[in-house]
Each structure stands twice: as structure tokens, then as C-alpha cells.
Amino acid sequence: MDETRSEVRTAGSRLPTMRDVAEHLGVSRQLVSLVLRGAPGPSQESRTRILQAAQDLGYRPNASARLLRQRRTNSIGLMIEMRNPFEVRFTERFVSAAAEQGFSVVVGVHTAERSTDVVVSELIAQRVEAVVAFNPDPHAPALQDALARVPVVWLGEKAPGSAIDNVRVDEAGGLRQVVRRLVELGHERIAYVGGEGGTVGVDRAEAYRDAMSAAGLDAFTSVIASGFGEEDGAAAARAWVADDCADRPTALVACSDSNAVGILAVLAHEGVAVPQSVSVVGFDDSYVAALSYNALTSVRQDVEVTVDVALRIVVERLSDEPGSPSEVLTRTVLTERASTGPAPTR
């Protein structure tokens, strides 16, 4: 991302103004204003020169000033994936919390067929005053344009650079809790199922490695490459079952609850007792973890805190004193259920 062109997001810098464009060309600010507003009057030559200069200087319309001239929409754009239980829970709470602050929420659903570019373009077209997005594509042109126009809060993954507001879960803290608890239960051969799928997949795998190292278990570190879905977890479980050796892992830590549910389903189908033969841990503590037939131990992400922080940042950025971009790590809590127990004896 070109951080020098991100509105109020690069410390000590500002976006070029109409006055800067006018001074650059030696023309009046009024003429620049007419051209940039598409108003009649200026010659084609003047239009060409001014538009080219605005592009060269990185000029972007001032969203705050525009909203003062126009009727505010009091709406926030939200990009989510409906398949992600945490994002669905976030949306339910965010819509209610935003309403309490006088905002409506326009939801854009991100899918394989509906890219970041498509969703963010639609949200901006509806004149939202801010965008809150889970794991957007940092290279999407529409996202780059949105960053220059309105406040953007990046959720889920670690945002690229420090010039974007970023709210994400404390993965390192959560996985340290998992490893610590499993060690207390006598486990050493603790494997992580994940490592694939955007920045989150890589970050959580690295957090697991750090947690194992802190516990003095570097020799037992094992990452089973996997995505976040149920079938991904099922494939990892089949590989674990097929690897019927004495030193296979006694605990599987999944990158998500959906992944862990796939693991549990295959283990049940194969007649593997959980947690007597192997313990299983998820990440998210979504509703599927608490279902009685899963009873999945899981790292809980705090939906309420994530909503409150994201909304607070939006309100602050839309205020007269918007402040600087921030990175907030939300706390995690390990919720223990029946899927974890003492390490089996060999």
C-alpha cells in the first residue's frame, strides 16, 4: 500500500489540497475547484492539465468536508464472510451497537465470487461514512480508494503497515494458554492443524511455534498444513489416524472451530475416543464449540470487545479530532470442555 497517500493515516503528513494543485500549476483555486467538481466553464486544456496535476500530486477529495456540504448518511459499511461463525456473531452485535450510536450498517458479503474490490465498491457507492472489513485484499483498488476517502477499520488479519486502524485477536496469548494447559495435562506431542489461509493462518501457526518454544517443546513442534474449514480438519484427522505410530501427537490444536469440528467428526467415525486417545482444541469458541455433541475446548475471541473497539475507532475517526491509527489486540480466554483431557499413556 502507498502509505503516503492514505488520508490522516501517515504520521506527520497530509493529503494535497486544491490549493496545492493550484499553486503547482500557477492557476486560481477557483479554477481547480470547478474542474475537480466537473462544473462547466473551464477549457478542455485547463481540465486536462488540472486533472493530470491532481493525479500526479496524489490529490483525493476530502471526505469530511464533503459530508459537511452534503446530508450525512450516518451509515457504516461492513464486509464479512457469512461462513465464518465469529464474523456472523460480530455482525449481530455490531448492528445493534451501531444503532445505539445513531448509525445504520450496510453489510457486504465477501465470497469467492464477490471479491474485496466488488464489495467495497458497492459499499462506497452507498455513501457509507466508514468501512469495517474482515480480512480484505490489501491490493484491491477499491480498498485503496476507500482508504483515501473514509475511515477504514481492518479486522481479523494483521493489517499491512501501521497506517491503518487494525483490531485483531491476541493469537499469541491464546495459543500460549492452550499449550500451557495441555502441558499441565501431561501432553508434549502437541500438533497444530493450520498454517494456511491468508495472514491469519500464518500468524496463528507462528504463534503456536512460539508457544511450544516457550514451553521447552521445540523438539515436538509439528504443523499439519491445513485451511480453516471442516473438510480441511477432516483431512488432517484422516492423516493422524493413518499415522498409527507410537509417537504421533496426543493433542491436536486446530486453527478454527470449523476445522476442529471436522477433526472430531472423522475421529468419531473412526472410533477414536476423544480425549482418551487424543485431545482436540479449537479457536474462536463459536456456537459450534458449545454444542453438546461437540463439547469442544476452544480459544474464545471476545466479540463484545471487538465490536466496542471497532465502533469506538469509527466514531473517533469521524469526529473533529480523528487521532492517529491504532492497533488493538483483543484478549483471549481458553474455554475448557470435554474434548481435552490427560495425555494417554503409551
C-alpha positions as CSV (number, residue, x, y, z in Angstrom):
1,M,0.0,0.0,0.0
2,D,1.2,3.6,-0.7
3,E,1.0,4.9,2.8
4,T,1.9,8.5,1.8
5,R,-1.5,8.7,0.0
6,S,-3.6,7.4,2.9
7,E,-5.7,10.2,4.4
8,V,-4.8,11.2,8.0
9,R,-3.0,7.9,8.4
10,T,0.7,8.7,7.9
11,A,2.2,10.5,10.9
12,G,3.4,14.0,10.0
13,S,1.9,14.1,6.5
14,R,-1.3,15.3,4.9
15,L,-3.0,14.9,1.6
16,P,-2.5,17.5,-1.1
17,T,-5.3,20.1,-1.2
18,M,-6.9,22.0,-4.1
19,R,-4.7,25.0,-3.1
20,D,-1.6,22.8,-3.6
21,V,-2.8,21.8,-7.1
22,A,-3.5,25.4,-7.9
23,E,-0.1,26.6,-6.7
24,H,1.6,23.7,-8.5
25,L,0.1,25.0,-11.9
26,G,0.1,28.7,-11.1
27,V,-3.7,28.9,-11.5
28,S,-6.5,30.0,-9.2
29,R,-8.0,27.7,-6.6
30,Q,-11.5,28.6,-8.0
31,L,-10.5,27.2,-11.4
32,V,-9.1,24.0,-9.8
33,S,-12.4,23.6,-7.8
34,L,-14.5,24.0,-11.0
35,V,-12.5,21.3,-12.8
36,L,-12.4,18.8,-9.9
37,R,-16.2,19.3,-9.4
38,G,-16.9,18.7,-13.1
39,A,-18.5,22.2,-13.3
40,P,-19.0,23.9,-16.7
41,G,-16.7,26.8,-17.7
42,P,-13.0,25.7,-17.8
43,S,-11.5,24.9,-21.2
44,Q,-10.6,21.4,-22.2
45,E,-6.9,22.3,-21.9
46,S,-7.3,23.5,-18.3
47,R,-9.3,20.4,-17.4
48,T,-6.6,18.1,-18.8
49,R,-3.7,20.0,-17.0
50,I,-5.5,20.2,-13.7
51,L,-6.7,16.6,-13.6
52,Q,-3.2,15.4,-14.5
53,A,-1.6,17.5,-11.8
54,A,-4.1,16.3,-9.2
55,Q,-3.3,12.7,-10.1
56,D,0.5,13.4,-10.0
57,L,0.3,15.0,-6.6
58,G,-2.0,12.3,-5.2
59,Y,-4.9,14.6,-4.6
60,R,-8.0,13.0,-3.1
61,P,-11.4,14.6,-2.2
62,N,-11.7,15.5,1.4
63,A,-14.4,13.1,2.7
64,S,-15.1,15.1,5.9
65,A,-15.5,18.3,4.0
66,R,-17.8,16.7,1.5
67,L,-20.0,15.3,4.3
68,L,-20.3,18.8,5.8
69,R,-21.7,20.0,2.5
70,Q,-23.9,17.1,1.9
71,R,-26.5,15.4,4.1
72,R,-24.7,12.8,6.2
73,T,-25.7,9.2,5.7
74,N,-24.8,8.0,9.2
75,S,-24.1,4.6,7.8
76,I,-21.1,2.2,8.2
77,G,-20.1,-0.4,5.6
78,L,-19.3,-3.8,6.9
79,M,-17.6,-6.6,4.9
80,I,-17.9,-10.1,6.2
81,E,-17.9,-13.8,5.2
82,M,-21.2,-15.5,6.2
83,R,-19.4,-18.9,6.5
84,N,-17.4,-17.6,9.5
85,P,-19.2,-18.0,12.8
86,F,-17.2,-15.3,14.6
87,E,-17.9,-12.8,11.8
88,V,-21.6,-13.6,11.9
89,R,-21.7,-13.1,15.7
90,F,-19.8,-9.8,15.3
91,T,-22.3,-8.6,12.8
92,E,-25.3,-9.3,15.0
93,R,-23.7,-7.3,17.9
94,F,-22.2,-4.6,15.7
95,V,-25.6,-3.7,14.0
96,S,-27.2,-3.2,17.5
97,A,-24.2,-1.3,18.9
98,A,-24.0,1.0,15.9
99,A,-27.7,1.8,16.1
100,E,-27.2,2.9,19.7
101,Q,-24.7,5.4,18.3
102,G,-27.1,6.6,15.6
103,F,-25.5,4.6,12.7
104,S,-27.1,2.1,10.3
105,V,-24.9,-0.7,8.9
106,V,-24.7,-1.7,5.3
107,V,-23.5,-5.3,5.1
108,G,-21.5,-6.5,2.1
109,V,-20.9,-10.3,1.9
110,H,-17.4,-11.4,0.7
111,T,-17.3,-14.7,-1.1
112,A,-15.1,-16.4,-3.7
113,E,-17.3,-14.8,-6.4
114,R,-17.6,-11.4,-4.7
115,S,-14.1,-10.0,-4.2
116,T,-13.0,-7.2,-1.9
117,D,-13.0,-4.9,-4.9
118,V,-16.6,-5.7,-5.7
119,V,-17.9,-5.5,-2.1
120,V,-16.0,-2.3,-1.1
121,S,-17.0,-0.6,-4.3
122,E,-20.7,-1.3,-3.6
123,L,-20.3,0.0,0.0
124,I,-18.7,3.2,-1.1
125,A,-21.3,3.6,-3.8
126,Q,-23.9,3.6,-1.0
127,R,-22.1,6.6,0.6
128,V,-21.1,4.9,3.8
129,E,-19.1,7.2,6.1
130,A,-16.7,4.4,7.2
131,V,-15.8,0.8,6.3
132,V,-15.2,-2.0,8.7
133,A,-13.8,-5.1,6.9
134,F,-12.7,-8.6,7.8
135,N,-9.5,-9.7,6.1
136,P,-9.8,-7.5,2.9
137,D,-7.5,-8.0,0.0
138,P,-4.8,-5.3,0.5
139,H,-4.2,-5.0,-3.2
140,A,-7.9,-4.3,-4.2
141,P,-8.1,-1.0,-6.0
142,A,-11.4,-0.2,-4.3
143,L,-9.9,-0.7,-0.9
144,Q,-7.0,1.6,-1.7
145,D,-9.6,4.2,-2.9
146,A,-11.6,3.7,0.3
147,L,-8.6,4.3,2.5
148,A,-8.1,7.7,0.9
149,R,-11.8,8.6,1.3
150,V,-13.2,7.3,4.5
151,P,-12.0,5.7,7.8
152,V,-11.3,2.0,7.4
153,V,-11.1,-0.4,10.3
154,W,-9.3,-3.7,9.4
155,L,-10.4,-6.7,11.4
156,G,-9.2,-10.3,11.5
157,E,-5.8,-10.3,10.0
158,K,-2.8,-8.1,10.8
159,A,-3.1,-5.1,8.6
160,P,-0.2,-4.3,6.3
161,G,1.8,-1.4,7.7
162,S,1.0,0.9,10.6
163,A,-1.1,3.4,8.8
164,I,-4.4,1.5,9.1
165,D,-6.6,1.0,12.1
166,N,-6.3,-2.7,13.0
167,V,-8.4,-4.7,15.5
168,R,-7.4,-8.4,15.9
169,V,-7.3,-11.2,18.4
170,D,-4.2,-11.8,20.5
171,E,-3.3,-15.1,18.8
172,A,0.0,-15.4,20.6
173,G,-1.7,-15.1,24.0
174,G,-4.4,-17.5,23.1
175,L,-2.1,-20.2,21.9
176,R,0.2,-19.8,24.9
177,Q,-2.8,-20.6,27.1
178,V,-3.6,-23.7,25.0
179,V,-0.1,-25.1,25.1
180,R,0.3,-24.3,28.8
181,R,-2.9,-26.1,29.7
182,L,-2.1,-29.1,27.5
183,V,1.3,-29.4,29.2
184,E,-0.4,-29.3,32.6
185,L,-2.4,-32.3,31.4
186,G,0.8,-34.2,30.5
187,H,0.9,-33.6,26.8
188,E,4.2,-33.0,25.0
189,R,3.4,-34.1,21.4
190,I,1.1,-31.2,20.6
191,A,0.5,-30.6,16.9
192,Y,-1.1,-27.6,15.2
193,V,-3.5,-28.0,12.4
194,G,-3.4,-24.9,10.3
195,G,-0.8,-22.6,8.8
196,E,-2.7,-21.9,5.5
197,G,-5.3,-19.3,4.6
198,G,-4.2,-15.6,4.4
199,T,-2.2,-13.8,7.1
200,V,-4.2,-15.3,9.9
201,G,-3.2,-18.8,9.0
202,V,0.5,-17.9,9.0
203,D,0.3,-15.8,12.2
204,R,-1.5,-18.5,14.2
205,A,1.0,-21.2,13.1
206,E,3.8,-18.9,14.2
207,A,2.1,-18.2,17.5
208,Y,1.9,-21.9,18.1
209,R,5.6,-22.4,17.4
210,D,6.5,-19.6,19.8
211,A,4.2,-21.1,22.5
212,M,5.8,-24.5,22.1
213,S,9.3,-23.0,22.2
214,A,8.4,-21.1,25.4
215,A,7.3,-24.4,26.9
216,G,10.6,-26.0,26.0
217,L,8.9,-28.3,23.5
218,D,10.7,-27.3,20.3
219,A,11.5,-31.0,19.6
220,F,7.8,-31.8,19.5
221,T,6.7,-28.9,17.3
222,S,4.6,-30.1,14.3
223,V,2.4,-28.1,12.0
224,I,-0.1,-30.1,9.9
225,A,-0.8,-27.8,6.9
226,S,-4.5,-27.1,6.7
227,G,-7.1,-24.5,5.9
228,F,-9.8,-23.2,8.2
229,G,-12.8,-25.3,7.0
230,E,-14.4,-28.5,8.2
231,E,-13.1,-30.6,5.3
232,D,-9.6,-29.3,6.0
233,G,-9.8,-30.5,9.5
234,A,-11.3,-33.8,8.3
235,A,-8.3,-34.4,6.0
236,A,-5.9,-33.7,8.9
237,A,-7.7,-36.1,11.1
238,R,-7.5,-38.9,8.5
239,A,-3.8,-38.3,8.2
240,W,-3.5,-38.6,12.0
241,V,-5.5,-41.8,12.0
242,A,-3.4,-43.3,9.2
243,D,-0.1,-42.4,11.0
244,D,-0.6,-45.2,13.6
245,C,2.8,-44.9,15.3
246,A,3.8,-44.6,18.9
247,D,5.0,-41.0,18.7
248,R,2.1,-39.4,16.9
249,P,0.6,-36.3,18.6
250,T,-1.6,-36.8,21.6
251,A,-3.2,-33.3,21.1
252,L,-4.4,-31.5,18.0
253,V,-4.8,-27.7,18.2
254,A,-7.0,-26.6,15.3
255,C,-6.8,-23.1,13.7
256,S,-10.6,-22.7,13.9
257,D,-13.6,-24.3,15.5
258,S,-14.8,-25.3,12.0
259,N,-11.5,-27.1,11.4
260,A,-11.8,-28.8,14.8
261,V,-15.3,-29.9,14.2
262,G,-14.1,-31.7,11.0
263,I,-11.4,-33.4,13.1
264,L,-13.9,-34.5,15.7
265,A,-16.3,-35.9,13.0
266,V,-13.6,-38.1,11.5
267,L,-12.3,-39.3,14.8
268,A,-15.8,-40.3,15.8
269,H,-16.3,-42.1,12.5
270,E,-13.0,-44.0,13.0
271,G,-13.9,-44.9,16.6
272,V,-11.1,-42.8,18.2
273,A,-12.0,-41.8,21.7
274,V,-11.7,-38.1,22.5
275,P,-10.0,-37.1,24.7
276,Q,-8.9,-40.5,25.9
277,S,-6.8,-41.2,22.8
278,V,-6.2,-37.6,21.6
279,S,-7.3,-34.2,22.8
280,V,-8.7,-31.6,20.4
281,V,-8.7,-27.8,20.8
282,G,-10.5,-25.2,18.5
283,F,-10.1,-21.5,18.0
284,D,-12.9,-18.9,18.2
285,D,-15.2,-20.5,20.8
286,S,-18.1,-20.1,18.4
287,Y,-21.6,-21.6,18.9
288,V,-20.5,-24.9,17.3
289,A,-17.9,-25.4,20.1
290,A,-20.6,-25.3,22.8
291,L,-22.9,-27.8,21.1
292,S,-23.4,-30.8,23.4
293,Y,-22.2,-33.3,20.8
294,N,-19.0,-31.4,20.2
295,A,-18.2,-30.1,23.7
296,L,-15.1,-28.5,22.1
297,T,-12.4,-26.8,24.2
298,S,-11.6,-23.6,22.3
299,V,-9.8,-20.3,22.5
300,R,-12.5,-17.6,22.9
301,Q,-12.4,-14.4,20.9
302,D,-14.3,-11.6,22.7
303,V,-17.0,-10.5,20.3
304,E,-18.2,-7.7,22.6
305,V,-14.8,-6.1,22.9
306,T,-14.1,-6.4,19.2
307,V,-17.3,-4.6,18.4
308,D,-16.8,-1.9,21.0
309,V,-13.3,-1.2,19.9
310,A,-14.1,-1.1,16.2
311,L,-17.1,1.2,16.7
312,R,-15.2,3.5,19.0
313,I,-12.5,3.9,16.4
314,V,-15.1,4.7,13.7
315,V,-16.7,7.3,15.9
316,E,-13.3,8.8,16.7
317,R,-12.2,9.0,13.1
318,L,-15.4,10.8,12.1
319,S,-15.0,13.3,14.9
320,D,-13.4,16.7,14.7
321,E,-10.3,15.2,16.3
322,P,-9.8,11.9,14.5
323,G,-6.5,11.0,16.1
324,S,-3.9,8.5,14.8
325,P,-4.3,4.9,13.5
326,S,-4.1,2.3,16.2
327,E,-3.5,-1.5,16.5
328,V,-5.6,-3.2,19.2
329,L,-5.2,-6.8,20.2
330,T,-8.3,-8.2,21.9
331,R,-7.9,-10.6,24.8
332,T,-8.5,-14.4,24.6
333,V,-9.7,-16.9,27.2
334,L,-9.4,-20.7,27.0
335,T,-12.8,-22.3,27.4
336,E,-12.4,-25.9,28.5
337,R,-14.9,-28.6,27.6
338,A,-14.9,-32.3,27.2
339,S,-12.6,-32.5,24.2
340,T,-9.4,-32.2,26.2
341,G,-8.0,-34.4,29.0
342,P,-4.9,-36.0,30.4
343,A,-2.3,-37.3,27.8
344,P,-2.8,-41.0,27.1
345,T,-0.2,-43.4,28.5
346,R,1.6,-45.5,25.9
